[in-house]
Amino acid sequence: MSSFWKDKTVFVTGGRGFVGSRLVSRLTELGIKKIVVLEKEDTKRSLGAIPSRDDIEYVSGDVSDANFVGNLFKKHAFDLCF
């Protein structure tokens, strides 16, 4: 494991979709400190293989809502965004 990933706080949009859920799964293996997953409010799909974890926070909202996303960045001080 690269030390680059250790203790990072990461923002993932679309984390319940096909690609996003696999990305979240892989990030959990890399020593990420916190993963915040943004999902559309109308998303009802399940991640399936991703269990509930203390290092993953799910938030509902729209990535095009600049105020909402800006507040997430202020709260979490993300190191990386996907």
Secondary structure as GFF3:
##gff-version 3
##sequence-region A 1 82
A	DSSP	beta_strand	9	13	.	.	.	ID=ss1
A	DSSP	alpha_helix	18	28	.	.	.	ID=ss2
A	DSSP	beta_strand	34	39	.	.	.	ID=ss3
A	DSSP	beta_strand	56	60	.	.	.	ID=ss4
A	DSSP	alpha_helix	66	76	.	.	.	ID=ss5
A	DSSP	beta_strand	80	81	.	.	.	ID=ss6
###
